């Protein structure tokens, strides 16, 4: 992987991690579009650490407050029922499904699940579901109304993002809308829920970077991670402002168009999967 490839993929990762259009799918499709080798699942997981650093900095006050309240709640039963302490538990519970399923299907995720056909299918179906849910969503519930049930359900939605093309933010935001949250609240809970899952995934895959089993050497991965951080931070700020006044329609339509474009990419032989 050249520095140019690393920079471009880092930018793609940063811009698409929080927009509900699938960062993993785009990091898989862009190399195929340019005829570059697949950088591998380890590369995709590790550069997400850059975007998670962006989340931690952007939501640093919320993360610090929730973490302190959760730790205090462990030592004092009376403090366990505070909103911030409970939010810590909701995030923890919502992380369990993706950790269990991610570990159980880790081999499929790093190989067969990276098929461009799967990416295309996930983009299109996800776009259709997004448009439908966004149209019927009640948008009434604020962030302080999150419950244990919400944490589990949105956590299960997050686990769907193990499939490239689904989109972690897309699945969790849609899950939040189904539960009645307004769009900005669904996005904020999505971002908080993503922190432990992505950090754990990135650290788990870190050992495979530069070991010869993928196409991304260590230096290229570091470069991509830095660019993912910068553009991820900008992406968070944009999405929260956008969802405060707009629907998810543009993202749903984009997913469908992008998914169909991937179908054309594969069917016309523009990628290695055409002949596999």
N, C-alpha and C positions, 0 to 999 in steps of 0.2 A: 504494500500500500504506500503510495506516494504522499507527500505532505499535502498536496492539493486535494487528493481524495479524502484525507483525514479531516482537513478543514471543511470541505463541503459536507461530509457526513456529520461532522460535529454541528454545523449550522442547521442541517436538516433535523437532527435529533433535538436540538434546542427549540426550534420553532414548532415541532410537531408533538413533543412530549406532552404538553398541556392542552394544546388544541385537540379537540376530540376527533382526530383523523388518523391516529395510529403512528407513533414514532417508529416502532419496530417494523411495521409494514413498509414505511418509507425508506428506512435504512436498508431494507432488503430490496426494494424496488429500484431505488436510484442507481446502485451499482449495476444491476441488470440492464437498466436503460442505457448506461454508458459502456456496457460490455466489460465491466470490472468484475473480479471474483467476489463471491459472497464473503463479507468480512467475518461472518460467523456469529453464533449466538453469544459467545463470551464477549466479543467486542461490543455488541448491542447492549448487553447488560452492564458492562463496566462504564461506558460513556454516559449511561443514565445517572451515574453518581454525580456527574457535573450538573445535571438538571436538578437532582435532589439537593445539591448544595445551594442552588438558586432558591428552591422552596424554603430551605432552612433559614436563609438570609431574609427572604421576602416576608416570611411569617415568623421571624425570630421572636417577636414579642408573644405571639400566640403559643408558639412551641415551648418557650421558656415558662410561660404561665401554666400551661397544661402539665408540663413535666414536673414542675415544682409541686403543684397541687396533687398530682398522682402519687409522687413519692411521699408526701406528707400523709396522704390517705392510707398508705401502707402501714404507717406507724400509729395512726390515730383513726379509729373507726368512725368517729363523728365527722371527720373531714372527708370521708369517702363519698359522701352524697353531694358534695359541691359540684356545680356544673363543669368546672375545669377538670376535677378529678375523674368524674364520670366520662368526660370526653376522652381522657387518656385510656380508660378501659374500653370504650367503644372502638377506638382506633386499634387497640391490641386485639380485641375479639375479631374485628373485621380483617385483620392481617392473617389470622389462622388459616382460612381456606386457601389462600394463594400460596402460603408456605407449604402446606401439606400436599396440595396438588402439584405445585411447582417441583417439589422434590420427587414425588412419585412418578411424574412424567418428564423428568429432566432430559432423558435421552431422546424422547420423541420431540421435545421442544427444540433441541439443538440440531435435529436432522429433518425428519419428515414434515414437521409442522412448518418449516420455513419454505415450503413449496409456494411458488408464486400463484398457483391456482387457489390455494387456501387463503393467501393474502387477498386476492381479488374477490373471492366469495365473501370473506369476512367484511371487507370494505363495503360491498354492495348491500349485504343483508343488514349490517350495522347502520348504514345510511337510511335504509327504509324504516328500520325500527326507530331510529332517532327522530325522523320526520313525524312518524305516527305518534310517538309518546309526547313530543314537544307540543303537538296540536291539542292533546287531551289533558295535559298536565294542569293540576289545580293551582300550583305555585303559591301555596298559602303558608307553608311551615318555615319558620326561621331556624337558625343553627342551634339555638338553645332548646329546641324540641326534639333533638336526636335521642333515640332510645336504644336499648340493647338489641331489639328486633331490627332496627334500622342498620346498626353496625354489622350485624350478621348478613343481612340481605345485600347491602352495598358491598360487603366483603366478598360475597359469592359472585357478585357482578365483576369485582376486580379480578377474581380468579379467571374469568373468561378471557382477560387480556393476555393470558399466557399464550393464546393463539395469535400469531402475527396478523395484523390487520384489524383486530377487534378494537383496540385502543383502550388503555387503562382509564384515561380521563373520560373518554366517551362512554364506556360501560358503566362507570361509577356515577357520572352525572346523569345518565339516563335512569339508572337505578334510583337515584335521589329524586328525580322528577316523578317517577312512578309512585314513590312514597309520599309525594305531595310537597316536597321542598321547592322553594323558588330557585331560579337558575343560578344566581350568585351563591346562594347557600350550598346548593348541590356541588358547585365547583370548589368552594372552600373546603367542604368535607372531603371531597375527592382528593384535593392536594394533601391534606393532613393524613388521610388514610394511605396515601402512596409512599410516605416517607419510610416507614420500617420495611415495607415489602421490597422497594427498589434498592434500599441500602443493603439489605440482606442478600438480595439476588446479585448485586454488583460485587459484593465482597466474596460471595461463593464462587463466582466466575473469575475473579481476579487471578486466581492461580493458573488459569488456562491461557492468559494473554501472553503472547510471545513465546509459547512453548512449541511452536511449529505445527500445531493442529489447526490453526486458522490463518487467515491472510493479513492479520493486523499485528505488526510488531509493537513493542512497548512504547516507543517514542511516538508513533502515529496515534496510538490509543490515547496517550496523554494529551496530544495536540487536539484531538477530537473532543476529549472531555472538557478541555478549557473553553473551546468554542461553544460546546453544548451548554455550559454554565452561563455564558454571556447572553446567548440568544434565548436560553430558557427563562432567564430573569425577565427579559423583555416580553416574552410570550405570556408569562403569568400576569403581568401588569395589563397587557392588552386584553386578555380574555376576561378578567374580572370587570374591567370597564365596559367591555362589549356586552357581556351577559346582563349587566345592570339595565340595559335599554333595548336589547335585541333578542331575537329567538335563535334557535340552533339551526334554522333552515339552511343557511349558507354552508354549514359544515355537513349537514345531511346530503345536500345536493353534490357537494364536492366529493364526498365519499363514493357516491354512486358513479359519478363520472370517472373518478380515479380508478375505481374497481374495474369498470368496463375498459378503461385504457390499458390496465394490466392484462386483461384477457386478450386484447389485440396484440399487446407486446409479446405474449407467449405464443399465441396462435400463428403469428406471422414470422416466428423464428428469430425474434430479436433477443431471445435469451436462451440459455443452455437447456432449459426445461423442455423446449420444443422437441428436441431430439432424444430426450431421456426416456 
